[in-house]
Amino acid sequence: MSRLGTLEKVKILLDIKDNSKDSILEIYLEKASNFILNHCFLDDIPSSLNTVLIDMIIEDYRKKGDESLKARTEGDLSKNFNEDYSSGI
């Protein structure tokens, strides 16, 4: 059984079945990788941080277009946005 790469795992979790989002996902992969490397003072990302990397990519992808928002209200519904990554990451 072959091991899936990070991009493939992200696509499965986001239910993306084609390659149409690969470019943006690769940008988020690079962004999240650089964040981890710089924040943790590492040269390489250890396998123990792969799930964190995947979570960061997914969170960035889901926030796409809402990066500068702190809150949004539509009718009776209100949603607040985190400026940082969620506490689970």
C-alpha positions in Angstrom: 0.0 0.0 0.0 1.4 3.4 -1.0 1.8 6.2 1.5 -0.2 9.3 0.6 1.7 12.6 0.4 0.6 15.7 2.4 -1.2 17.3 -0.6 -3.2 14.0 -1.2 -4.2 13.8 2.4 -5.4 17.4 2.4 -7.4 16.8 -0.7 -9.1 13.8 0.8 -10.0 15.6 4.0 -11.4 18.6 2.0 -13.2 16.2 -0.4 -11.4 17.6 -3.5 -11.5 15.0 -6.2 -9.5 16.7 -9.0 -6.4 18.8 -9.4 -8.1 22.2 -9.8 -7.1 23.4 -6.4 -3.5 22.0 -6.4 -1.8 25.3 -6.9 -3.5 27.1 -4.0 -3.0 24.0 -1.8 0.7 24.0 -2.6 0.9 27.7 -1.7 -0.7 26.9 1.7 1.6 23.9 2.1 4.6 26.1 1.6 3.2 28.8 3.9 2.4 26.4 6.7 5.7 24.6 6.3 7.6 27.8 6.6 5.6 28.8 9.6 6.4 25.5 11.4 10.1 25.6 10.4 10.5 29.3 11.6 8.4 29.0 14.7 10.1 25.8 15.9 13.6 26.7 14.7 13.8 23.5 12.6 15.5 22.7 9.3 13.1 19.9 8.4 9.5 19.1 9.5 9.5 15.9 11.6 6.9 13.3 10.8 5.4 13.9 14.2 4.3 17.4 13.0 2.7 16.2 9.7 -0.8 16.2 11.1 -0.3 19.7 12.4 0.9 20.7 8.9 -2.2 19.2 7.4 -4.5 20.9 9.9 -2.8 24.3 9.1 -3.3 23.9 5.4 -6.9 23.0 5.8 -7.6 25.9 8.1 -5.9 28.3 5.7 -7.9 26.9 2.8 -11.2 27.3 4.7 -10.4 30.9 5.6 -9.6 31.8 2.0 -11.3 35.1 1.2 -12.0 35.8 4.9 -8.4 36.4 6.0 -9.0 40.0 7.0 -12.3 39.5 8.7 -12.7 39.5 12.5 -16.4 38.8 12.5 -19.3 38.5 10.0 -23.0 38.9 10.7 -25.7 37.8 8.2 -29.2 38.3 9.6 -29.5 36.6 13.0 -26.3 34.6 12.5 -22.9 35.9 13.7 -19.5 34.3 13.2 -16.2 35.3 14.8 -12.9 34.5 13.1 -9.6 33.7 14.8 -6.6 35.7 13.6 -4.2 32.9 14.5 -4.6 29.1 14.1 -7.2 27.4 16.2 -6.1 26.1 19.6 -6.3 22.5 18.3 -3.3 23.2 16.2 
